[in-house]
Amino acid sequence: MVMKKLMVALALAFVLMKAGAQNKQANKPEDFKPRFGLKAGYNWSYITGSTQGFNPDDKSGFMVAAFFAPSSKGLGFRTELVFSRQGYSFDEGGQNTDVLNDYIYLPQLTTYTIGKRVQFQLGAQIGFLLNSKKQSGSKDSSITEIMNKFDYGFAGGVEIYPIKNLILGGRYNLGLGKLFKQDYQSPNPYPLPFNPETTNFKNGLFQFFAGWRF
């Protein structure tokens, strides 16, 4: 009888030790350690707003980014540094014309991770314009001087992790800052087919990317 009770006690102790070890391991998964990462992808950009007689089209571009995510479970935080080429196109006297804007963005995102495979992201960002140019045929001309240097707005998206370190994702960026300066001083003709002072154009952008977490 004593031996039987001893065996039951030993078995119970083993089960409890095993459960404790598994719980300790579950509380410190590798997936929740601080993460650095790189990603690159495709931009589909356009501008919101309107002005009389001007009908812009969307434009393809690209992005590259680095990010840091502190250790977290479930609710977390992500800071990023993003280079983004974006813009729009339009018809100018029968000639297809592109406007290409190069930005550096700094998104600050709240994240929510479900399991190990899906993460939702939402937050705000600021941007700094590096360069803006108008391309028509083989001719390029800078229009940086009529553009606002700073942009700001919101960003939200989702990432999935099909294997341990691989990232696949998409994001929408909603710009709130006006593209053009409202105190344009240069004489006519304007470099674009409208008066920049009369516009309320803002950035709109979809991003689709792949990357790697370290």
Secondary structure, 3 states (H helix, E strand, C coil): CHHHHHHHHHHHHHHHHHHHHHHHHHHCCHHHCCEEEEEEEEEEEEEECCECCECCECEEEEEEEEEEECCCCCEEEEEEEEEEEEEEEEEECCEEEEEEEEEEEEEEEEEEEECCCEEEEEEEEEEEEEEEEEEECCEEEECHHHECCEEEEEEEEEEECCCCCEEEEEEEEEECCCCECCCCCCCCCCCCCCCHHHCCCEEEEEEEEEEEEC
